């Protein structure tokens, strides 16, 4: 019943079952984009950079954590 399996950067395996809702996808961790997650949600690096700029940041490396949840990108910066 596994819909998707994600191997996280820290080695943890995240399993998403069919019917699971509101899953958080870590798109940015410690200033580094996770391109596997971008592909998974059918987005690209240009989209990510636009979202970062719209939320008042200049670069990906300014972001401590970026999570994609229910169609929205939540960003947590180092200094904001």
PyMOL Python script that loads the backbone (N, CA, C, O; Angstrom):
from pymol import cmd

cmd.read_pdbstr("""\
ATOM      1  N   UNK A   1       0.801  -1.198   0.000  1.00  0.00           N
ATOM      2  CA  UNK A   1       0.000   0.000   0.000  1.00  0.00           C
ATOM      3  C   UNK A   1       0.846   1.266   0.000  1.00  0.00           C
ATOM      4  O   UNK A   1       0.344   2.337   0.342  1.00  0.00           O
ATOM      5  N   UNK A   2       2.106   1.169  -0.372  1.00  0.00           N
ATOM      6  CA  UNK A   2       2.995   2.324  -0.386  1.00  0.00           C
ATOM      7  C   UNK A   2       2.795   3.112  -1.679  1.00  0.00           C
ATOM      8  O   UNK A   2       2.942   2.586  -2.782  1.00  0.00           O
ATOM      9  N   UNK A   3       2.457   4.383  -1.508  1.00  0.00           N
ATOM     10  CA  UNK A   3       2.270   5.277  -2.652  1.00  0.00           C
ATOM     11  C   UNK A   3       3.612   5.836  -3.111  1.00  0.00           C
ATOM     12  O   UNK A   3       3.878   5.948  -4.308  1.00  0.00           O
ATOM     13  N   UNK A   4       4.458   6.187  -2.133  1.00  0.00           N
ATOM     14  CA  UNK A   4       5.738   6.807  -2.457  1.00  0.00           C
ATOM     15  C   UNK A   4       6.718   6.540  -1.329  1.00  0.00           C
ATOM     16  O   UNK A   4       6.329   6.505  -0.162  1.00  0.00           O
ATOM     17  N   UNK A   5       7.978   6.352  -1.666  1.00  0.00           N
ATOM     18  CA  UNK A   5       9.036   6.195  -0.673  1.00  0.00           C
ATOM     19  C   UNK A   5      10.121   7.220  -0.982  1.00  0.00           C
ATOM     20  O   UNK A   5      10.539   7.369  -2.130  1.00  0.00           O
ATOM     21  N   UNK A   6      10.571   7.926   0.056  1.00  0.00           N
ATOM     22  CA  UNK A   6      11.572   8.977  -0.115  1.00  0.00           C
ATOM     23  C   UNK A   6      12.734   8.687   0.814  1.00  0.00           C
ATOM     24  O   UNK A   6      12.546   8.531   2.021  1.00  0.00           O
ATOM     25  N   UNK A   7      13.930   8.614   0.260  1.00  0.00           N
ATOM     26  CA  UNK A   7      15.137   8.475   1.065  1.00  0.00           C
ATOM     27  C   UNK A   7      15.641   9.882   1.371  1.00  0.00           C
ATOM     28  O   UNK A   7      16.113  10.589   0.482  1.00  0.00           O
ATOM     29  N   UNK A   8      15.536  10.278   2.633  1.00  0.00           N
ATOM     30  CA  UNK A   8      15.915  11.626   3.050  1.00  0.00           C
ATOM     31  C   UNK A   8      17.430  11.770   3.059  1.00  0.00           C
ATOM     32  O   UNK A   8      18.158  10.777   3.037  1.00  0.00           O
ATOM     33  N   UNK A   9      17.904  13.024   3.091  1.00  0.00           N
ATOM     34  CA  UNK A   9      19.338  13.295   3.086  1.00  0.00           C
ATOM     35  C   UNK A   9      20.042  12.726   4.309  1.00  0.00           C
ATOM     36  O   UNK A   9      21.232  12.417   4.248  1.00  0.00           O
ATOM     37  N   UNK A  10      19.323  12.583   5.416  1.00  0.00           N
ATOM     38  CA  UNK A  10      19.938  12.050   6.626  1.00  0.00           C
ATOM     39  C   UNK A  10      19.893  10.525   6.685  1.00  0.00           C
ATOM     40  O   UNK A  10      20.282   9.929   7.689  1.00  0.00           O
ATOM     41  N   UNK A  11      19.418   9.893   5.609  1.00  0.00           N
ATOM     42  CA  UNK A  11      19.359   8.446   5.541  1.00  0.00           C
ATOM     43  C   UNK A  11      18.034   7.845   5.988  1.00  0.00           C
ATOM     44  O   UNK A  11      17.824   6.638   5.869  1.00  0.00           O
ATOM     45  N   UNK A  12      17.146   8.678   6.498  1.00  0.00           N
ATOM     46  CA  UNK A  12      15.832   8.209   6.944  1.00  0.00           C
ATOM     47  C   UNK A  12      14.952   7.911   5.736  1.00  0.00           C
ATOM     48  O   UNK A  12      14.991   8.628   4.737  1.00  0.00           O
ATOM     49  N   UNK A  13      14.169   6.860   5.836  1.00  0.00           N
ATOM     50  CA  UNK A  13      13.243   6.489   4.773  1.00  0.00           C
ATOM     51  C   UNK A  13      11.842   6.928   5.169  1.00  0.00           C
ATOM     52  O   UNK A  13      11.334   6.528   6.216  1.00  0.00           O
ATOM     53  N   UNK A  14      11.213   7.758   4.326  1.00  0.00           N
ATOM     54  CA  UNK A  14       9.855   8.216   4.565  1.00  0.00           C
ATOM     55  C   UNK A  14       8.930   7.478   3.622  1.00  0.00           C
ATOM     56  O   UNK A  14       9.118   7.512   2.406  1.00  0.00           O
ATOM     57  N   UNK A  15       7.922   6.806   4.182  1.00  0.00           N
ATOM     58  CA  UNK A  15       6.948   6.074   3.387  1.00  0.00           C
ATOM     59  C   UNK A  15       5.615   6.797   3.427  1.00  0.00           C
ATOM     60  O   UNK A  15       5.160   7.224   4.488  1.00  0.00           O
ATOM     61  N   UNK A  16       4.993   6.930   2.266  1.00  0.00           N
ATOM     62  CA  UNK A  16       3.689   7.558   2.165  1.00  0.00           C
ATOM     63  C   UNK A  16       2.731   6.521   1.623  1.00  0.00           C
ATOM     64  O   UNK A  16       2.934   5.971   0.540  1.00  0.00           O
ATOM     65  N   UNK A  17       1.696   6.262   2.378  1.00  0.00           N
ATOM     66  CA  UNK A  17       0.723   5.265   1.971  1.00  0.00           C
ATOM     67  C   UNK A  17      -0.391   5.922   1.167  1.00  0.00           C
ATOM     68  O   UNK A  17      -0.625   7.124   1.293  1.00  0.00           O
ATOM     69  N   UNK A  18      -1.068   5.146   0.353  1.00  0.00           N
ATOM     70  CA  UNK A  18      -2.219   5.648  -0.371  1.00  0.00           C
ATOM     71  C   UNK A  18      -3.237   6.142   0.637  1.00  0.00           C
ATOM     72  O   UNK A  18      -3.466   5.498   1.661  1.00  0.00           O
ATOM     73  N   UNK A  19      -3.850   7.285   0.351  1.00  0.00           N
ATOM     74  CA  UNK A  19      -4.836   7.861   1.254  1.00  0.00           C
ATOM     75  C   UNK A  19      -4.228   8.795   2.278  1.00  0.00           C
ATOM     76  O   UNK A  19      -4.956   9.486   2.990  1.00  0.00           O
ATOM     77  N   UNK A  20      -2.897   8.831   2.367  1.00  0.00           N
ATOM     78  CA  UNK A  20      -2.240   9.745   3.293  1.00  0.00           C
ATOM     79  C   UNK A  20      -2.355  11.167   2.768  1.00  0.00           C
ATOM     80  O   UNK A  20      -2.055  11.423   1.601  1.00  0.00           O
ATOM     81  N   UNK A  21      -2.777  12.078   3.600  1.00  0.00           N
ATOM     82  CA  UNK A  21      -2.963  13.471   3.203  1.00  0.00           C
ATOM     83  C   UNK A  21      -2.003  14.362   3.971  1.00  0.00           C
ATOM     84  O   UNK A  21      -1.458  13.967   5.001  1.00  0.00           O
ATOM     85  N   UNK A  22      -1.802  15.577   3.455  1.00  0.00           N
ATOM     86  CA  UNK A  22      -1.012  16.608   4.114  1.00  0.00           C
ATOM     87  C   UNK A  22       0.396  16.159   4.462  1.00  0.00           C
ATOM     88  O   UNK A  22       0.862  16.361   5.583  1.00  0.00           O
ATOM     89  N   UNK A  23       1.061  15.557   3.509  1.00  0.00           N
ATOM     90  CA  UNK A  23       2.439  15.124   3.700  1.00  0.00           C
ATOM     91  C   UNK A  23       3.369  16.313   3.459  1.00  0.00           C
ATOM     92  O   UNK A  23       3.204  17.045   2.484  1.00  0.00           O
ATOM     93  N   UNK A  24       4.336  16.500   4.338  1.00  0.00           N
ATOM     94  CA  UNK A  24       5.331  17.556   4.169  1.00  0.00           C
ATOM     95  C   UNK A  24       6.497  17.010   3.371  1.00  0.00           C
ATOM     96  O   UNK A  24       7.037  15.950   3.687  1.00  0.00           O
ATOM     97  N   UNK A  25       6.881  17.733   2.343  1.00  0.00           N
ATOM     98  CA  UNK A  25       8.032  17.368   1.530  1.00  0.00           C
ATOM     99  C   UNK A  25       9.137  18.387   1.782  1.00  0.00           C
ATOM    100  O   UNK A  25       8.929  19.576   1.542  1.00  0.00           O
ATOM    101  N   UNK A  26      10.304  17.962   2.256  1.00  0.00           N
ATOM    102  CA  UNK A  26      11.401  18.907   2.488  1.00  0.00           C
ATOM    103  C   UNK A  26      12.096  19.264   1.175  1.00  0.00           C
ATOM    104  O   UNK A  26      12.891  18.487   0.646  1.00  0.00           O
ATOM    105  N   UNK A  27      11.783  20.445   0.663  1.00  0.00           N
ATOM    106  CA  UNK A  27      12.368  20.883  -0.605  1.00  0.00           C
ATOM    107  C   UNK A  27      13.726  21.522  -0.388  1.00  0.00           C
ATOM    108  O   UNK A  27      14.622  21.382  -1.222  1.00  0.00           O
ATOM    109  N   UNK A  28      13.886  22.230   0.737  1.00  0.00           N
ATOM    110  CA  UNK A  28      15.165  22.863   1.061  1.00  0.00           C
ATOM    111  C   UNK A  28      15.557  22.435   2.474  1.00  0.00           C
ATOM    112  O   UNK A  28      14.753  22.516   3.403  1.00  0.00           O
ATOM    113  N   UNK A  29      16.784  21.984   2.622  1.00  0.00           N
ATOM    114  CA  UNK A  29      17.330  21.630   3.928  1.00  0.00           C
ATOM    115  C   UNK A  29      18.731  22.217   4.012  1.00  0.00           C
ATOM    116  O   UNK A  29      19.584  21.933   3.171  1.00  0.00           O
ATOM    117  N   UNK A  30      18.962  23.037   5.032  1.00  0.00           N
ATOM    118  CA  UNK A  30      20.271  23.670   5.249  1.00  0.00           C
ATOM    119  C   UNK A  30      20.790  24.390   4.004  1.00  0.00           C
ATOM    120  O   UNK A  30      21.963  24.269   3.652  1.00  0.00           O
ATOM    121  N   UNK A  31      19.916  25.131   3.350  1.00  0.00           N
ATOM    122  CA  UNK A  31      20.333  25.937   2.196  1.00  0.00           C
ATOM    123  C   UNK A  31      20.567  25.162   0.916  1.00  0.00           C
ATOM    124  O   UNK A  31      21.085  25.720  -0.052  1.00  0.00           O
ATOM    125  N   UNK A  32      20.202  23.893   0.885  1.00  0.00           N
ATOM    126  CA  UNK A  32      20.395  23.056  -0.296  1.00  0.00           C
ATOM    127  C   UNK A  32      19.047  22.563  -0.816  1.00  0.00           C
ATOM    128  O   UNK A  32      18.237  22.043  -0.049  1.00  0.00           O
ATOM    129  N   UNK A  33      18.807  22.726  -2.114  1.00  0.00           N
ATOM    130  CA  UNK A  33      17.562  22.265  -2.720  1.00  0.00           C
ATOM    131  C   UNK A  33      17.587  20.751  -2.886  1.00  0.00           C
ATOM    132  O   UNK A  33      18.621  20.168  -3.210  1.00  0.00           O
ATOM    133  N   UNK A  34      16.447  20.129  -2.663  1.00  0.00           N
ATOM    134  CA  UNK A  34      16.284  18.695  -2.855  1.00  0.00           C
ATOM    135  C   UNK A  34      15.574  18.498  -4.202  1.00  0.00           C
ATOM    136  O   UNK A  34      14.349  18.591  -4.284  1.00  0.00           O
ATOM    137  N   UNK A  35      16.341  18.232  -5.236  1.00  0.00           N
ATOM    138  CA  UNK A  35      15.806  18.154  -6.592  1.00  0.00           C
ATOM    139  C   UNK A  35      14.907  16.937  -6.798  1.00  0.00           C
ATOM    140  O   UNK A  35      14.033  16.957  -7.664  1.00  0.00           O
ATOM    141  N   UNK A  36      15.111  15.887  -6.019  1.00  0.00           N
ATOM    142  CA  UNK A  36      14.229  14.722  -6.103  1.00  0.00           C
ATOM    143  C   UNK A  36      12.813  15.088  -5.680  1.00  0.00           C
ATOM    144  O   UNK A  36      11.841  14.640  -6.289  1.00  0.00           O
ATOM    145  N   UNK A  37      12.699  15.903  -4.638  1.00  0.00           N
ATOM    146  CA  UNK A  37      11.374  16.327  -4.179  1.00  0.00           C
ATOM    147  C   UNK A  37      10.745  17.270  -5.194  1.00  0.00           C
ATOM    148  O   UNK A  37       9.546  17.181  -5.459  1.00  0.00           O
ATOM    149  N   UNK A  38      11.534  18.168  -5.765  1.00  0.00           N
ATOM    150  CA  UNK A  38      11.000  19.057  -6.808  1.00  0.00           C
ATOM    151  C   UNK A  38      10.412  18.247  -7.962  1.00  0.00           C
ATOM    152  O   UNK A  38       9.330  18.557  -8.461  1.00  0.00           O
ATOM    153  N   UNK A  39      11.118  17.230  -8.370  1.00  0.00           N
ATOM    154  CA  UNK A  39      10.619  16.366  -9.441  1.00  0.00           C
ATOM    155  C   UNK A  39       9.346  15.643  -9.002  1.00  0.00           C
ATOM    156  O   UNK A  39       8.410  15.481  -9.785  1.00  0.00           O
ATOM    157  N   UNK A  40       9.326  15.220  -7.771  1.00  0.00           N
ATOM    158  CA  UNK A  40       8.189  14.495  -7.218  1.00  0.00           C
ATOM    159  C   UNK A  40       6.909  15.340  -7.236  1.00  0.00           C
ATOM    160  O   UNK A  40       5.824  14.815  -7.488  1.00  0.00           O
ATOM    161  N   UNK A  41       7.034  16.642  -6.971  1.00  0.00           N
ATOM    162  CA  UNK A  41       5.864  17.518  -6.962  1.00  0.00           C
ATOM    163  C   UNK A  41       5.678  18.229  -8.299  1.00  0.00           C
ATOM    164  O   UNK A  41       4.862  19.144  -8.414  1.00  0.00           O
ATOM    165  N   UNK A  42       6.435  17.807  -9.303  1.00  0.00           N
ATOM    166  CA  UNK A  42       6.328  18.328 -10.663  1.00  0.00           C
ATOM    167  C   UNK A  42       6.627  19.825 -10.756  1.00  0.00           C
ATOM    168  O   UNK A  42       5.905  20.580 -11.408  1.00  0.00           O
ATOM    169  N   UNK A  43       7.707  20.235 -10.089  1.00  0.00           N
ATOM    170  CA  UNK A  43       8.187  21.625 -10.130  1.00  0.00           C
ATOM    171  C   UNK A  43       9.656  21.609 -10.524  1.00  0.00           C
ATOM    172  O   UNK A  43      10.293  20.556 -10.544  1.00  0.00           O
ATOM    173  N   UNK A  44      10.192  22.798 -10.842  1.00  0.00           N
ATOM    174  CA  UNK A  44      11.602  22.876 -11.216  1.00  0.00           C
ATOM    175  C   UNK A  44      12.309  23.953 -10.395  1.00  0.00           C
ATOM    176  O   UNK A  44      11.698  24.620  -9.560  1.00  0.00           O
ATOM    177  N   UNK A  45      13.601  24.108 -10.648  1.00  0.00           N
ATOM    178  CA  UNK A  45      14.411  25.054  -9.890  1.00  0.00           C
ATOM    179  C   UNK A  45      13.959  26.498 -10.124  1.00  0.00           C
ATOM    180  O   UNK A  45      14.023  27.317  -9.207  1.00  0.00           O
ATOM    181  N   UNK A  46      13.508  26.816 -11.330  1.00  0.00           N
ATOM    182  CA  UNK A  46      13.013  28.168 -11.611  1.00  0.00           C
ATOM    183  C   UNK A  46      11.803  28.498 -10.738  1.00  0.00           C
ATOM    184  O   UNK A  46      11.711  29.598 -10.194  1.00  0.00           O
ATOM    185  N   UNK A  47      10.882  27.554 -10.604  1.00  0.00           N
ATOM    186  CA  UNK A  47       9.719  27.745  -9.746  1.00  0.00           C
ATOM    187  C   UNK A  47      10.160  27.991  -8.309  1.00  0.00           C
ATOM    188  O   UNK A  47       9.638  28.881  -7.637  1.00  0.00           O
ATOM    189  N   UNK A  48      11.116  27.207  -7.843  1.00  0.00           N
ATOM    190  CA  UNK A  48      11.606  27.337  -6.476  1.00  0.00           C
ATOM    191  C   UNK A  48      12.225  28.713  -6.251  1.00  0.00           C
ATOM    192  O   UNK A  48      11.960  29.349  -5.230  1.00  0.00           O
ATOM    193  N   UNK A  49      13.031  29.172  -7.176  1.00  0.00           N
ATOM    194  CA  UNK A  49      13.663  30.488  -7.049  1.00  0.00           C
ATOM    195  C   UNK A  49      12.614  31.596  -7.043  1.00  0.00           C
ATOM    196  O   UNK A  49      12.754  32.564  -6.295  1.00  0.00           O
ATOM    197  N   UNK A  50      11.574  31.477  -7.851  1.00  0.00           N
ATOM    198  CA  UNK A  50      10.492  32.466  -7.856  1.00  0.00           C
ATOM    199  C   UNK A  50       9.784  32.494  -6.502  1.00  0.00           C
ATOM    200  O   UNK A  50       9.501  33.567  -5.969  1.00  0.00           O
ATOM    201  N   UNK A  51       9.502  31.323  -5.952  1.00  0.00           N
ATOM    202  CA  UNK A  51       8.833  31.249  -4.659  1.00  0.00           C
ATOM    203  C   UNK A  51       9.687  31.867  -3.554  1.00  0.00           C
ATOM    204  O   UNK A  51       9.170  32.545  -2.665  1.00  0.00           O
ATOM    205  N   UNK A  52      10.977  31.631  -3.615  1.00  0.00           N
ATOM    206  CA  UNK A  52      11.900  32.198  -2.628  1.00  0.00           C
ATOM    207  C   UNK A  52      11.879  33.722  -2.705  1.00  0.00           C
ATOM    208  O   UNK A  52      11.809  34.399  -1.679  1.00  0.00           O
ATOM    209  N   UNK A  53      11.941  34.257  -3.919  1.00  0.00           N
ATOM    210  CA  UNK A  53      11.910  35.706  -4.104  1.00  0.00           C
ATOM    211  C   UNK A  53      10.584  36.314  -3.659  1.00  0.00           C
ATOM    212  O   UNK A  53      10.565  37.386  -3.054  1.00  0.00           O
ATOM    213  N   UNK A  54       9.480  35.636  -3.955  1.00  0.00           N
ATOM    214  CA  UNK A  54       8.159  36.135  -3.554  1.00  0.00           C
ATOM    215  C   UNK A  54       8.016  36.216  -2.029  1.00  0.00           C
ATOM    216  O   UNK A  54       7.264  37.043  -1.513  1.00  0.00           O
ATOM    217  N   UNK A  55       8.731  35.364  -1.328  1.00  0.00           N
ATOM    218  CA  UNK A  55       8.643  35.353   0.130  1.00  0.00           C
ATOM    219  C   UNK A  55       9.732  36.184   0.798  1.00  0.00           C
ATOM    220  O   UNK A  55       9.938  36.092   2.008  1.00  0.00           O
ATOM    221  N   UNK A  56      10.436  37.003  -0.004  1.00  0.00           N
ATOM    222  CA  UNK A  56      11.377  37.970   0.544  1.00  0.00           C
ATOM    223  C   UNK A  56      12.809  37.515   0.713  1.00  0.00           C
ATOM    224  O   UNK A  56      13.598  38.201   1.362  1.00  0.00           O
ATOM    225  N   UNK A  57      13.160  36.396   0.157  1.00  0.00           N
ATOM    226  CA  UNK A  57      14.545  35.907   0.226  1.00  0.00           C
ATOM    227  C   UNK A  57      15.211  36.106  -1.131  1.00  0.00           C
ATOM    228  O   UNK A  57      14.537  36.219  -2.155  1.00  0.00           O
ATOM    229  N   UNK A  58      16.543  36.147  -1.127  1.00  0.00           N
ATOM    230  CA  UNK A  58      17.294  36.346  -2.364  1.00  0.00           C
ATOM    231  C   UNK A  58      17.882  35.065  -2.933  1.00  0.00           C
ATOM    232  O   UNK A  58      17.988  34.917  -4.150  1.00  0.00           O
ATOM    233  N   UNK A  59      18.264  34.140  -2.063  1.00  0.00           N
ATOM    234  CA  UNK A  59      18.948  32.921  -2.498  1.00  0.00           C
ATOM    235  C   UNK A  59      18.489  31.715  -1.681  1.00  0.00           C
ATOM    236  O   UNK A  59      18.013  31.851  -0.554  1.00  0.00           O
ATOM    237  N   UNK A  60      18.642  30.546  -2.270  1.00  0.00           N
ATOM    238  CA  UNK A  60      18.280  29.302  -1.587  1.00  0.00           C
ATOM    239  C   UNK A  60      19.106  29.132  -0.313  1.00  0.00           C
ATOM    240  O   UNK A  60      18.596  28.632   0.689  1.00  0.00           O
ATOM    241  N   UNK A  61      20.365  29.537  -0.340  1.00  0.00           N
ATOM    242  CA  UNK A  61      21.218  29.311   0.827  1.00  0.00           C
ATOM    243  C   UNK A  61      20.827  30.155   2.038  1.00  0.00           C
ATOM    244  O   UNK A  61      21.386  29.969   3.119  1.00  0.00           O
ATOM    245  N   UNK A  62      19.874  31.082   1.879  1.00  0.00           N
ATOM    246  CA  UNK A  62      19.351  31.849   3.011  1.00  0.00           C
ATOM    247  C   UNK A  62      18.277  31.075   3.777  1.00  0.00           C
ATOM    248  O   UNK A  62      17.842  31.499   4.848  1.00  0.00           O
ATOM    249  N   UNK A  63      17.855  29.944   3.222  1.00  0.00           N
ATOM    250  CA  UNK A  63      16.740  29.180   3.780  1.00  0.00           C
ATOM    251  C   UNK A  63      17.269  28.002   4.593  1.00  0.00           C
ATOM    252  O   UNK A  63      18.055  27.193   4.099  1.00  0.00           O
ATOM    253  N   UNK A  64      16.830  27.920   5.837  1.00  0.00           N
ATOM    254  CA  UNK A  64      17.177  26.778   6.681  1.00  0.00           C
ATOM    255  C   UNK A  64      16.325  25.567   6.310  1.00  0.00           C
ATOM    256  O   UNK A  64      16.837  24.455   6.179  1.00  0.00           O
ATOM    257  N   UNK A  65      15.020  25.791   6.143  1.00  0.00           N
ATOM    258  CA  UNK A  65      14.109  24.709   5.823  1.00  0.00           C
ATOM    259  C   UNK A  65      12.999  25.231   4.918  1.00  0.00           C
ATOM    260  O   UNK A  65      12.415  26.283   5.177  1.00  0.00           O
ATOM    261  N   UNK A  66      12.720  24.489   3.864  1.00  0.00           N
ATOM    262  CA  UNK A  66      11.600  24.790   2.985  1.00  0.00           C
ATOM    263  C   UNK A  66      10.754  23.543   2.833  1.00  0.00           C
ATOM    264  O   UNK A  66      11.239  22.516   2.358  1.00  0.00           O
ATOM    265  N   UNK A  67       9.487  23.625   3.234  1.00  0.00           N
ATOM    266  CA  UNK A  67       8.595  22.464   3.180  1.00  0.00           C
ATOM    267  C   UNK A  67       7.429  22.744   2.239  1.00  0.00           C
ATOM    268  O   UNK A  67       6.887  23.849   2.213  1.00  0.00           O
ATOM    269  N   UNK A  68       7.061  21.747   1.484  1.00  0.00           N
ATOM    270  CA  UNK A  68       5.917  21.823   0.588  1.00  0.00           C
ATOM    271  C   UNK A  68       4.791  21.034   1.230  1.00  0.00           C
ATOM    272  O   UNK A  68       4.905  19.825   1.431  1.00  0.00           O
ATOM    273  N   UNK A  69       3.696  21.725   1.552  1.00  0.00           N
ATOM    274  CA  UNK A  69       2.581  21.095   2.237  1.00  0.00           C
ATOM    275  C   UNK A  69       1.266  21.600   1.662  1.00  0.00           C
ATOM    276  O   UNK A  69       1.005  22.803   1.652  1.00  0.00           O
ATOM    277  N   UNK A  70       0.451  20.688   1.191  1.00  0.00           N
ATOM    278  CA  UNK A  70      -0.879  21.019   0.649  1.00  0.00           C
ATOM    279  C   UNK A  70      -0.813  22.099  -0.428  1.00  0.00           C
ATOM    280  O   UNK A  70      -1.645  23.006  -0.463  1.00  0.00           O
ATOM    281  N   UNK A  71       0.188  21.992  -1.308  1.00  0.00           N
ATOM    282  CA  UNK A  71       0.303  22.922  -2.421  1.00  0.00           C
ATOM    283  C   UNK A  71       0.962  24.245  -2.101  1.00  0.00           C
ATOM    284  O   UNK A  71       1.038  25.117  -2.966  1.00  0.00           O
ATOM    285  N   UNK A  72       1.443  24.420  -0.873  1.00  0.00           N
ATOM    286  CA  UNK A  72       2.099  25.660  -0.478  1.00  0.00           C
ATOM    287  C   UNK A  72       3.521  25.398  -0.009  1.00  0.00           C
ATOM    288  O   UNK A  72       3.819  24.368   0.596  1.00  0.00           O
ATOM    289  N   UNK A  73       4.394  26.360  -0.306  1.00  0.00           N
ATOM    290  CA  UNK A  73       5.781  26.281   0.132  1.00  0.00           C
ATOM    291  C   UNK A  73       5.967  27.157   1.360  1.00  0.00           C
ATOM    292  O   UNK A  73       5.751  28.368   1.304  1.00  0.00           O
ATOM    293  N   UNK A  74       6.365  26.550   2.463  1.00  0.00           N
ATOM    294  CA  UNK A  74       6.648  27.271   3.710  1.00  0.00           C
ATOM    295  C   UNK A  74       8.155  27.351   3.857  1.00  0.00           C
ATOM    296  O   UNK A  74       8.843  26.331   3.831  1.00  0.00           O
ATOM    297  N   UNK A  75       8.670  28.572   4.014  1.00  0.00           N
ATOM    298  CA  UNK A  75      10.108  28.785   4.124  1.00  0.00           C
ATOM    299  C   UNK A  75      10.474  29.287   5.506  1.00  0.00           C
ATOM    300  O   UNK A  75       9.785  30.125   6.090  1.00  0.00           O
ATOM    301  N   UNK A  76      11.571  28.758   6.013  1.00  0.00           N
ATOM    302  CA  UNK A  76      12.104  29.180   7.304  1.00  0.00           C
ATOM    303  C   UNK A  76      13.566  29.554   7.087  1.00  0.00           C
ATOM    304  O   UNK A  76      14.405  28.694   6.818  1.00  0.00           O
ATOM    305  N   UNK A  77      13.860  30.839   7.205  1.00  0.00           N
ATOM    306  CA  UNK A  77      15.201  31.325   6.929  1.00  0.00           C
ATOM    307  C   UNK A  77      16.093  31.316   8.154  1.00  0.00           C
ATOM    308  O   UNK A  77      15.635  31.142   9.283  1.00  0.00           O
ATOM    309  N   UNK A  78      17.362  31.506   7.905  1.00  0.00           N
ATOM    310  CA  UNK A  78      18.327  31.569   8.987  1.00  0.00           C
ATOM    311  C   UNK A  78      18.158  32.840   9.806  1.00  0.00           C
ATOM    312  O   UNK A  78      18.327  32.816  11.025  1.00  0.00           O
ATOM    313  N   UNK A  79      17.823  33.960   9.147  1.00  0.00           N
ATOM    314  CA  UNK A  79      17.787  35.242   9.839  1.00  0.00           C
ATOM    315  C   UNK A  79      16.396  35.860   9.915  1.00  0.00           C
ATOM    316  O   UNK A  79      16.237  36.893  10.566  1.00  0.00           O
ATOM    317  N   UNK A  80      15.395  35.282   9.287  1.00  0.00           N
ATOM    318  CA  UNK A  80      14.062  35.893   9.297  1.00  0.00           C
ATOM    319  C   UNK A  80      13.240  35.417  10.436  1.00  0.00           C
ATOM    320  O   UNK A  80      12.093  35.836  10.588  1.00  0.00           O
TER     321      UNK A  80
END
""", "prot")
cmd.dss("prot")
cmd.show_as("cartoon", "prot")
cmd.util.cbc("prot")
cmd.orient("prot")
